[in-house]
Amino acid sequence: MMVREPMSPVKDKNYDLIHAVQMSLQHIWQMETYIADAEDRGDKELATWFRKIQENNRKASDQGKKMLMDRLQKENG
C-alpha cells in the first residue's frame, strides 16, 4: 500500500505545480554545494553526476514555470 502525503494545505489548483517548481529550483541551488564538495575531493565522476541532476532540475523548473505561466494566462485571459 502506498502512503499518501496529506492534501495540499492550500486549495489553489496551482499550488502543487508551484511547489514542484520551487523544489526544482532549490535542488539546482543545493547541487552547487554537492558539486563543490565533490570537486574539492577530486571526485570528477560524482561532480559530473551532480551536474546532470542539476541540469534535469533546471529543465523541470523551466517547464514548470512555462506551464504555470500558460495556466495563469488562461485564468486571466
C-alpha positions in Angstrom: 0.0 0.0 0.0 1.3 3.4 -0.9 1.5 6.1 1.7 -0.1 9.3 0.5 1.1 12.7 1.7 -1.6 14.9 3.3 -3.6 17.1 0.9 -2.1 20.3 -0.1 -2.5 22.9 2.6 -3.7 25.5 0.1 -6.8 24.8 -2.0 -5.3 26.7 -5.0 -5.3 24.4 -8.1 -1.8 25.6 -9.0 -0.3 25.0 -5.5 1.3 21.6 -6.3 2.8 23.0 -9.6 4.2 26.0 -7.8 5.6 23.8 -5.0 7.3 21.4 -7.5 8.9 24.4 -9.4 10.2 25.7 -6.0 11.6 22.3 -5.1 13.4 22.0 -8.5 14.9 25.5 -8.1 16.0 24.6 -4.6 17.7 21.4 -5.9 19.6 23.4 -8.5 21.0 25.6 -5.8 21.8 22.6 -3.5 23.7 20.8 -6.2 26.1 23.7 -6.3 27.3 22.7 -2.8 27.4 19.0 -3.7 29.4 19.8 -6.9 31.9 21.9 -5.0 32.3 19.2 -2.3 33.0 16.5 -4.9 35.4 18.7 -6.8 37.2 19.6 -3.5 37.7 15.8 -3.0 38.8 15.4 -6.6 35.8 13.2 -7.5 35.1 14.3 -11.1 32.7 11.4 -11.6 30.5 12.4 -8.8 30.7 16.1 -9.7 29.6 15.3 -13.2 26.6 13.2 -11.9 25.5 16.1 -9.7 25.7 18.4 -12.7 23.4 16.1 -14.6 20.9 16.2 -11.7 21.2 20.0 -11.7 20.5 20.2 -15.4 17.5 17.9 -15.1 16.1 20.1 -12.3 16.8 23.2 -14.4 14.8 21.7 -17.3 12.0 20.7 -14.9 11.8 24.1 -13.4 11.8 25.8 -16.8 9.0 23.5 -18.0 7.0 24.1 -14.8 7.4 27.9 -15.0 6.1 27.8 -18.6 3.2 25.6 -17.6 2.3 27.9 -14.7 2.5 31.0 -16.9 0.3 29.4 -19.5 -2.3 28.4 -16.9 -2.3 31.8 -15.3 -2.8 33.5 -18.6 -5.8 31.2 -19.4 -7.3 32.1 -16.0 -6.9 35.8 -16.5 -7.4 35.8 -20.3 
